[in-house]
């Protein structure tokens, strides 16, 4: 499990190069190369989903949805026109709470 090709590859652009991710193994390999300083909650969710799909604990489709979400949020997902999508304002969560928000102790 984890090596079956998916219907349509997910295209990502990183370090100036476009890569086609067409299996859960490809997605997991890509995530392993992701810069440590940029690894956050969305990264961990995508990596966990890929790992779970490789061990047949979740569907490959669900894992690829998680990877696609990671690519969209980080701004590396390539659209049909060939351009990387920029993350929407507010789509990437900050690690710091909003200054006006009450944080329980």
N, C-alpha and C positions, 0 to 999 in steps of 0.2 A: 504494500500500500504506500501511497505518497509519491509514486513515480508516474501515475497515469496522467496523460496530457489532458488539460482542460479544453473546453470548447474554443475559447478565444483568448489569446495571450494578453496579459496585462503588461502594458508598456510603461517603463519608468525611465526617467532621465536623471542620471546622477554623475557628477564629475564630467559633465559635457558629453556623456555617451548615453545612448538609448539602449536599454536592454529589454528583451522580451522574456517575461516570466510566464512559462506555460505549464508549470507543474508545482505542486506543493514543495517538492525538494528544491526547485529553483528559487521559490520564495524564501524558504528557510536559509538557503545559501546566501541569498542577497541580504537577508536580515543579519546574518552573522558578520557580514562585511560593513554593516552600518556603523558610523562613527559612535564610539562609546559615549562621548559627550552629548550626543543628540538622542540617546535612548531614554524614552519616557514611558508613560502609561500606554499610549497607543502602540508603541513599538513592542512592549512586553505582551500586550494582548494579541498582536499579530504573530509574534514568535510562539507564544503558548498555543495558539490555534493551529499553526503549522506543525508544531511538535505533536499535538494531539491527533492531527489527521494522519501523520506518518505512522503512528501507533494504532490507528483505526479507532480512536476514541471519539472523534467528530468527523463529519463528512469533509471531503476535500473541497466541496463547494463552499461550505461555511468558512473553512480556513482561507480560501481565496478571497472571500468577501472581506474577511478581517484584513488580509494583506492589501486589498484594493483600498479599503478605508484608511489604512496607514499611509499608503502612497498619496491619497487625496489630501489628507490632513497635513502631511509634510511638504506638499507642493511638488512632488516628483512624478505624479501620474501624468502620462502623456495622453492628450486627447486625440480624437480622430484627425484633427488638423495638424498634429505633430508637435504641438507646443505643450510644455509642462504646465499643469494647472497651478495657479498660485493659491495658497491657502486662503480661505475666506477670513475676513476680519473676525477675530474672536473664536475661530475654530480651534486654534492651538491653545490649550489651557496653560496658563502660567502656573508655576510651582508656588508662587506667593499668593496669599489671599488678597482680595480686593481691600484697599485701605479702609473703606467705609463699612465693610462687612464684619459682623461680630463672629469671632472665632471662639468656640467653646474651649474651656481649659480642662 
